[in-house]
Amino acid sequence: MVNKEQAPLLEVKGLKQYFRVNRNFTVKAVDDVSFTIRPGETYGLVGESGSGKSTIGRSVIRLYDPTAGQITFDGHDISGRLDKAANSRLRTQMQMIFQDPMASLNPRKKVEDIIAEGLDIHHMYRSREERREKVEKILAKVGLAPEHAERYPHQFSGGQRQRVGIARALIMDPKLIIADECISALDVSIQAQVVNLMKDIQAETGTAYLFIAHDLSMVKYISDRIGVLHLGHLLETGTTEEIFENPIHPYTRSLLSAIPLPNPVVEKRRTAETYDYATSGIDYTKGTDHLVSGTHYVKCTDEEFARWCR
């Protein structure tokens, strides 16, 4: 259960992540993004491919060095150069689940060694028996059997591999897990199993999630709050109800209108809204955050806000 009175676990302010291609061209993958995640909360980050979702996740966990902005995690500033103590704290208290469950697992290692790699690096056990016990306990938590510890990744299905990835993250007992498209490579039925597993684990451990995904229906199911990202800019953010019931930005409306409906009669009449940034007349760099209601913000100019909310 999210306590709104608690201080944010993760606070991102004005995050910029640029990649210099050559002397004349720099890719602005993430441009002035700000959001917060409270303990035990799931923050969903949605947007089309190339919008900067995964880059934000990798910047937050410091796989990339941020170009500008401030990242505060559990009361500590982690946006600058990390000393040994700060790096150790970050690597144990924040974990990541990657998109491809096969590419993110070492094919030469057994599952036991893959899951326990973090324990080995940070010396978080006193004996081999305790190490084995921790691995078996976390395997049971994600729905795998103790004998699976002796197998290699290629001996598992896609859903089982992703469970191994979740177990590898959970064994460190983190406060925040960044789930980077962790269900997109799985079948729909397996997606539901993995997401339900993540919800159960969150209820049990109080872990917070930064849930990065394309599937808006799944984001609606798992998220407490949602941020809509486009071309590196966070255009709209709010609770799940605020975003789905009262979308303000034209890009958000176009995304939601593209969700297929399970009723074939209604689906035939559904018309998806089109949105093209080049012809929209909207300039993301000139927008500021406008409060719609509650925790619902939209990034736009005063004129655009007056026009969209009339």
C-alpha positions as CSV (number, residue, x, y, z in Angstrom):
1,M,0.0,0.0,0.0
2,V,1.4,3.4,-1.0
3,N,1.7,6.0,1.7
4,K,1.3,9.4,0.1
5,E,2.8,11.1,3.1
6,Q,6.1,9.2,2.8
7,A,9.1,11.0,1.2
8,P,9.8,9.8,-2.4
9,L,12.1,6.8,-2.7
10,L,13.2,8.1,-6.1
11,E,13.2,11.7,-7.2
12,V,14.3,12.7,-10.7
13,K,14.6,16.4,-11.5
14,G,15.4,17.8,-15.0
15,L,17.1,14.7,-16.2
16,K,18.9,15.1,-19.6
17,Q,20.6,12.3,-21.4
18,Y,22.4,13.3,-24.6
19,F,24.6,11.1,-26.9
20,R,27.1,12.8,-29.1
21,V,27.2,11.1,-32.5
22,N,29.7,13.4,-34.1
23,R,31.0,17.0,-34.0
24,N,27.8,18.4,-35.6
25,F,25.1,16.1,-34.2
26,T,23.9,15.1,-30.7
27,V,21.0,12.9,-30.0
28,K,18.8,14.3,-27.2
29,A,17.4,11.0,-26.0
30,V,15.9,12.4,-22.7
31,D,15.3,16.1,-22.3
32,D,14.3,17.7,-19.0
33,V,12.3,14.8,-17.4
34,S,11.1,15.0,-13.8
35,F,9.1,12.4,-11.8
36,T,9.0,10.8,-8.3
37,I,8.3,7.2,-7.1
38,R,7.2,6.5,-3.5
39,P,8.0,3.4,-1.5
40,G,5.8,0.5,-2.6
41,E,4.5,2.4,-5.7
42,T,4.5,1.3,-9.3
43,Y,5.2,4.1,-11.8
44,G,4.4,3.2,-15.4
45,L,6.4,4.8,-18.1
46,V,4.8,4.5,-21.6
47,G,5.5,5.8,-25.1
48,E,6.4,4.6,-28.5
49,S,9.7,3.0,-29.5
50,G,12.6,5.5,-29.4
51,S,10.9,7.9,-27.0
52,G,13.6,7.4,-24.3
53,K,11.9,5.1,-21.8
54,S,14.8,2.6,-21.6
55,T,17.3,5.4,-21.5
56,I,15.6,6.9,-18.5
57,G,15.8,3.5,-16.7
58,R,19.4,3.0,-17.5
59,S,20.3,6.6,-16.4
60,V,18.4,6.1,-13.1
61,I,20.4,3.0,-12.3
62,R,23.5,4.7,-13.5
63,L,24.4,2.4,-16.5
64,Y,24.6,5.8,-18.2
65,D,26.1,8.9,-16.7
66,P,23.4,11.6,-16.9
67,T,24.2,14.7,-19.0
68,A,22.3,17.0,-16.6
69,G,19.7,16.9,-13.8
70,Q,19.5,15.4,-10.4
71,I,18.6,11.9,-9.3
72,T,17.9,11.3,-5.6
73,F,17.5,7.7,-4.4
74,D,16.5,7.0,-0.8
75,G,17.7,10.4,0.3
76,H,21.1,10.2,-1.4
77,D,22.1,12.1,-4.5
78,I,23.3,9.5,-7.1
79,S,23.5,11.8,-10.2
80,G,27.2,12.7,-9.8
81,R,30.3,10.7,-9.4
82,L,29.7,7.7,-7.0
83,D,32.1,6.8,-4.3
84,K,32.6,3.2,-3.2
85,A,29.9,3.3,-0.5
86,A,27.3,5.0,-2.7
87,N,28.0,2.6,-5.5
88,S,27.6,-0.4,-3.2
89,R,24.4,1.0,-1.8
90,L,23.0,1.7,-5.3
91,R,23.9,-1.8,-6.6
92,T,22.2,-3.6,-3.7
93,Q,19.1,-1.4,-3.3
94,M,18.2,-0.9,-6.9
95,Q,17.9,-3.7,-9.5
96,M,16.9,-4.1,-13.1
97,I,14.9,-6.7,-15.0
98,F,15.8,-6.5,-18.7
99,Q,13.7,-6.9,-21.8
100,D,15.2,-10.0,-23.4
101,P,15.1,-12.8,-20.9
102,M,17.7,-14.8,-22.9
103,A,20.2,-12.1,-23.8
104,S,20.4,-10.9,-20.1
105,L,21.3,-14.3,-18.7
106,N,24.8,-15.7,-19.1
107,P,24.4,-19.0,-21.1
108,R,27.6,-20.5,-19.7
109,K,26.4,-20.2,-16.0
110,K,23.9,-22.3,-14.1
111,V,20.8,-20.6,-12.8
112,E,22.1,-20.8,-9.2
113,D,25.2,-18.8,-10.1
114,I,23.3,-16.3,-12.2
115,I,20.9,-15.6,-9.4
116,A,23.6,-15.5,-6.7
117,E,26.0,-13.3,-8.6
118,G,25.0,-10.2,-6.7
119,L,25.4,-12.0,-3.4
120,D,28.9,-13.1,-4.5
121,I,30.0,-9.6,-5.5
122,H,28.7,-7.9,-2.3
123,H,29.6,-10.9,0.1
124,M,26.0,-11.2,1.4
125,Y,26.3,-14.8,2.8
126,R,28.5,-16.5,5.4
127,S,28.6,-20.0,3.9
128,R,27.8,-22.0,0.7
129,E,24.8,-23.5,2.5
130,E,23.4,-20.1,3.2
131,R,23.9,-19.1,-0.4
132,R,22.2,-22.2,-1.7
133,E,19.3,-21.6,0.8
134,K,18.8,-18.1,-0.3
135,V,18.7,-19.1,-4.0
136,E,16.2,-21.9,-3.3
137,K,14.0,-19.6,-1.3
138,I,13.9,-17.0,-4.1
139,L,13.3,-19.6,-6.7
140,A,10.2,-20.8,-4.8
141,K,9.0,-17.2,-4.5
142,V,9.0,-16.8,-8.3
143,G,7.4,-20.2,-8.9
144,L,10.4,-22.3,-9.8
145,A,11.6,-25.6,-8.2
146,P,14.9,-26.1,-6.3
147,E,16.2,-28.4,-9.0
148,H,16.0,-25.6,-11.6
149,A,19.1,-24.1,-9.9
150,E,21.3,-26.7,-11.6
151,R,20.0,-26.0,-15.1
152,Y,21.2,-23.6,-17.8
153,P,19.2,-20.7,-19.3
154,H,18.7,-22.5,-22.7
155,Q,16.8,-25.3,-20.8
156,F,13.9,-22.9,-19.9
157,S,11.0,-21.4,-21.7
158,G,10.8,-17.6,-22.1
159,G,8.5,-17.1,-19.2
160,Q,10.7,-19.3,-16.9
161,R,13.8,-17.3,-18.0
162,Q,12.1,-14.1,-17.1
163,R,11.3,-15.6,-13.7
164,V,15.0,-16.2,-13.3
165,G,15.6,-12.6,-14.1
166,I,13.1,-11.5,-11.5
167,A,14.7,-13.8,-9.0
168,R,18.1,-12.4,-9.7
169,A,16.7,-8.9,-8.9
170,L,14.7,-9.9,-5.9
171,I,17.5,-11.8,-4.1
172,M,19.2,-8.5,-3.3
173,D,16.1,-7.4,-1.5
174,P,16.0,-4.1,-3.4
175,K,13.9,-1.0,-2.6
176,L,13.3,-0.3,-6.3
177,I,13.2,-2.5,-9.3
178,I,13.4,-1.1,-12.9
179,A,11.4,-3.4,-15.2
180,D,12.5,-2.5,-18.7
181,E,9.9,-4.0,-21.1
182,C,10.2,-7.1,-19.0
183,I,7.0,-8.7,-20.5
184,S,7.2,-7.6,-24.2
185,A,9.1,-10.7,-25.4
186,L,6.6,-13.1,-23.8
187,D,3.3,-14.7,-24.9
188,V,0.1,-12.9,-23.6
189,S,-0.8,-15.7,-21.1
190,I,2.8,-15.7,-19.8
191,Q,2.7,-11.9,-19.5
192,A,-0.3,-12.1,-17.2
193,Q,1.5,-14.7,-15.0
194,V,4.7,-12.5,-14.8
195,V,2.8,-9.3,-14.0
196,N,0.6,-11.1,-11.3
197,L,3.9,-12.5,-9.8
198,M,5.3,-9.0,-9.7
199,K,2.2,-7.6,-8.0
200,D,2.2,-10.4,-5.4
201,I,5.9,-9.8,-4.7
202,Q,5.3,-6.1,-4.3
203,A,2.4,-6.7,-1.8
204,E,4.7,-9.1,0.2
205,T,8.0,-7.1,0.1
206,G,6.9,-3.4,-0.5
207,T,9.3,-3.1,-3.4
208,A,8.7,-0.1,-5.7
209,Y,8.7,-0.5,-9.5
210,L,9.6,1.7,-12.4
211,F,7.6,-0.2,-15.0
212,I,8.6,0.6,-18.6
213,A,6.2,-0.9,-21.3
214,H,4.4,-0.5,-24.6
215,D,1.3,-2.3,-23.6
216,L,-1.1,0.3,-22.2
217,S,-3.6,-2.3,-20.9
218,M,-0.9,-4.0,-18.9
219,V,0.4,-0.6,-17.6
220,K,-3.1,0.3,-16.5
221,Y,-3.4,-3.0,-14.6
222,I,-0.1,-2.8,-12.7
223,S,0.6,1.0,-12.2
224,D,-0.4,3.4,-9.5
225,R,0.7,6.4,-11.6
226,I,1.7,6.8,-15.2
227,G,4.0,9.0,-17.2
228,V,3.6,9.5,-21.0
229,L,6.9,10.0,-22.8
230,H,7.4,11.2,-26.4
231,L,10.7,12.3,-28.1
232,G,12.5,12.4,-24.7
233,H,9.9,14.7,-23.1
234,L,7.5,13.7,-20.3
235,L,4.2,15.1,-21.7
236,E,1.7,14.1,-19.1
237,T,1.7,12.3,-15.7
238,G,-0.9,11.4,-13.2
239,T,-2.7,8.5,-11.5
240,T,-3.9,5.6,-13.7
241,E,-7.5,6.9,-13.4
242,E,-6.5,10.5,-14.3
243,I,-4.6,9.4,-17.4
244,F,-7.1,6.9,-18.7
245,E,-10.3,8.8,-17.8
246,N,-9.2,12.3,-18.6
247,P,-6.3,12.4,-21.1
248,I,-5.3,16.0,-21.9
249,H,-2.3,16.0,-24.2
250,P,-3.2,15.1,-27.9
251,Y,-0.4,12.5,-27.9
252,T,-1.8,10.8,-24.8
253,R,-5.3,10.8,-26.4
254,S,-3.8,9.2,-29.6
255,L,-2.1,6.5,-27.6
256,L,-5.2,5.6,-25.7
257,S,-7.5,5.7,-28.7
258,A,-5.2,3.0,-30.3
259,I,-6.0,0.4,-27.6
260,P,-8.1,-2.4,-29.2
261,L,-11.4,-3.2,-27.5
262,P,-12.4,-6.8,-26.7
263,N,-16.0,-6.2,-27.9
264,P,-16.1,-6.8,-31.7
265,V,-19.2,-4.6,-32.2
266,V,-17.6,-1.7,-30.3
267,E,-14.2,-2.3,-32.0
268,K,-15.7,-1.8,-35.4
269,R,-16.8,1.7,-34.5
270,R,-13.5,2.6,-32.8
271,T,-11.6,5.4,-34.5
272,A,-8.0,6.0,-33.5
273,E,-6.9,9.6,-33.2
274,T,-3.8,10.6,-35.3
275,Y,-1.0,12.7,-33.9
276,D,2.0,14.0,-35.8
277,Y,4.5,16.2,-33.8
278,A,5.9,17.8,-37.0
279,T,2.5,19.1,-38.1
280,S,0.9,19.6,-34.6
281,G,2.3,23.1,-34.0
282,I,3.4,22.0,-30.5
283,D,6.9,22.8,-29.3
284,Y,7.9,20.5,-26.4
285,T,10.8,22.8,-25.4
286,K,8.5,25.7,-24.6
287,G,6.0,23.8,-22.5
288,T,5.8,23.9,-18.7
289,D,4.0,21.6,-16.2
290,H,0.3,22.7,-15.7
291,L,-1.7,21.1,-12.9
292,V,-5.0,19.6,-14.2
293,S,-6.2,18.2,-10.9
294,G,-4.8,16.2,-8.0
295,T,-1.5,14.8,-9.2
296,H,-2.4,15.2,-12.9
297,Y,0.1,17.4,-14.8
298,V,0.4,18.1,-18.5
299,K,3.4,19.8,-20.2
300,C,2.3,22.6,-22.5
301,T,2.1,26.3,-23.0
302,D,-0.6,28.4,-21.3
303,E,-2.4,28.8,-24.6
304,E,-2.3,25.1,-25.3
305,F,-3.6,24.3,-21.8
306,A,-6.5,26.7,-22.2
307,R,-7.4,25.2,-25.6
308,W,-7.2,21.5,-24.5
309,C,-9.0,22.0,-21.2
310,R,-11.8,24.2,-22.4
